[in-house]
């Protein structure tokens, strides 16, 4: 088996040395943001990965269902597990860590699991019936704790009517006891004090109000010891009113409020008294949000902080619980400050500290008294935004170290309103992670504004009469002269860096290779974030956007230097300047004129997916469909791809080894439609001519796993699709990639029925293309397919595929997929000259095809490609959870000096040659003279 | 790791595997290619692909195993996805036991991509209800293409450079050698050189070099060209 793998790997190496990630380019030309998604308040904390560790990590279970550990020193991701496979969480998520424990407990959907905190490996996982409603740690040493010191987990699970509390062994996940809650109440939360386990249920009354029901259970046996109901029906009209159920504190509390946020009710779990506090009205403004911050350690003081937030200001109140008298008393107030604020709780031994983060300050307080322990002004969050936007902290977690009565160090991880997650050491921003990008649903490329204005000027010169154009050009050159001093100043620097090869390209203004494309990403968090593909370590700008349609094609670049964002139905698109992010009132007039010229086609055909079928309309007369394509009954359309809008073809034929030509079938109006039949487990593919609606090619595959991704793409005269199939007599179980290439005729030098025509209409004469198809078995499923794009299409194309299981993006050279690869025989000399080699049914993915190399690019949903200014290079950008981008030269960098070109070596060679010439010249001269004059 | 099709899985599990549950545990062996499996990244996971609708996906555990707790009766393809290492695909069949129909038999074979599904390789293990197998690494992944960079040895070893080095040695070394030769050998050597067909006295190259263009143009026959000794040099003066 090993030998087989090796042979395959070696053969793939020998056959295709082209297209690989070079060791000196990896990590340099590619960039990657390994993201988690926005951290949540209750599932983010500082924690030591193992007992006695000096450094702690920041753990979070994000809104994308990604569990990860981040190094607070530099913001790098230590490990990550994707718990929600589709990248979104529909239910609440839970993450808990016991004091001094090396295990984290997570709960998401129907899975409760334990993870090794140091390396992120799974310890155990348990699937429950229904959803996990809460996970809590039992901080209790009843002698049953295992030798490793791991604490047991409490899991509350169930649907609305049937609930279950389980105590799971911390080391193995086995159930120690379970308690059925058959009352029909809604399971809400589980909480543990040092002596008891409380299950909190919500009982819905006849009138639709909620009563809070508390069950106390014996932590050792799981038997019910008590049950009582709190009369919360006056306030609770929905579950949203419950603010917090404290867990694992010396005295867990439950707090709720009414719909208008006028009163705060707090109950110490285990007692029946309800403390009631009126919430002061903040002028005219209503309190929008109330949050409770309490320590999560049973040894810590029973103090908590209530955070009130209105639209324009925030304040907080600190309460103390008197454990002896079971009374809750207000200790002190934190002054009202304008803007949004975030609070975090941290503990040191038994002491509890609160950290307050506002837009200008970090303030540390002790829970015991209102004296400020430390106050650090924030110079700036260090994140990109647009001018005029106030950046506000949303939520924070903090870690303090106390020496004596002073705070010696404080680190606060803050989620900002821009979607960035930053770490403040005292008041200075240390790192930021653009977690907002994890929710990117649409992205687009554009060129920077300086490039765009230059293009405009050139176009203007080309369009007017020569004299005026000449004057314009002189003017432009004089304007350019103004930049001369600046250029001269930078000249030595540029020369040195060019000589040392430290920078291949300049900044965004002088982009000679077209690598500095601006990429805008529209995120689910309501932000539009722009990156520079040539300098990806910084974010250009980040702005808020209004309501938009969450579609993949929402963001477009309709003109150079402009992004347009499609609004929700009924609202027109918004326009943004690509370089600054400024809102534009509309499309620039020049580009409008251009658009008008472009659309000056007397007739166009538009096709859309409607009513489960494909409908095509005349753009001038939308009343009736020109043609429609209805899939077979039981079938549904699962995919539609057409050729890219910008898909230049350099050659209309393929030159064979003997210099004859096979003509490609190049129809710009082709679309590949994929339909699936859920009953028959089959997939059908139809290649349609979108003008006439006729089917040019079709294929059907049986025994398909429709839950696995079925992806397809088209370019030039070929298409590719991939699926996962069950074992059948015809094919083994596994994943397949099918590539088809269309020709006008399979006879070289013959164009078939089109030979006499220069133009043809598929409406009059519609010859069927000759399609060659090869299918390959591949090691894993491809969740997305796309094709590289270059400026003129001369460079050979590569198929880009997303490997969801391997967290990778690979580029498969077309040569390896060529449907003309000879079957059952070796390639002839002519075929070898074309680069064809014998067909093998298996296509192993060479690790050198991995664009991400050692990086793990997780959760990629979409890959975009765009041409650079130089022909050899295609710019690739992938988004989904992570953001990844690179430059790709499928035919190597033939028009640019790559990293392998050593300028120093070249100059040294020239110098050596010069020295040699000068040194050898007298010798040669003497020899020549001697030859003539010496006779022996 | 949350499986993609939990609902269908659970349903299927209820329908098929009510009696007992078939368990599969796959351990990663340490081998020469992978001395310490604990170095594998936490993202390493194994996928059991069953008939349409059934798929189990589990991450690597702390003890370097993949554990599938409850498998439905089917024929599965086991693929291990790892950032750093290849693993060969396996076929795992869960069938009703012939001895006791309430029990399951699990068997794992090696399988080959691009071959019929019935074409099985070596058996990795077979057991009732709970099967534990060990899989070795199929080799580390090498992502990087090294450039054919500049190396002095490679440069010196190229035939062109060797030839030119030889020439350099001749240019500088010959006069020195000639000086050190004793008179006898020197004479002999010069005699030998003179007789060489290309560069010797009557050699083609010498004749070509000493070609008397003017004489030829003047119609002198080649036979009567002046003897070369001394003549060539004198003429050119």
Interface residues (C-beta under 8 A of the other chain):
Chain A: X1 X2 X4 X5 X6 X9 X17 X20 X21 X22 X23 X24 X26 X65 X79 X80 X81 X82 X83 X84 X85 X86 X108 X109 X110 X111 X116 X119 X120 X121 X122 X123 X124 X125 X127 X129 X681 X703 X704 X705 X706 X707 X708 X724 X726 X727 X728 X729 X732 X733 X734 X777 X779 X780 X805 X806 X807 X840 X841 X842 X844 X847 X848 X850 X853 X854 X856 X858 X899 X900 X902 X905 X923 X927 X932 X933 X935 X936
Chain B: X1 X2 X3 X4 X5 X6 X8 X10 X41 X42 X43 X45 X47 X49 X51 X52 X53 X55 X57 X58 X59 X60 X61 X62 X75 X77 X79 X81 X82 X83 X84 X86 X88 X89 X110 X111 X112 X113 X114 X115 X116 X117 X119 X121 X122 X136 X138 X139 X141 X142 X143 X144 X145 X146 X147 X148 X149 X150 X171 X190 X229 X230 X233 X236
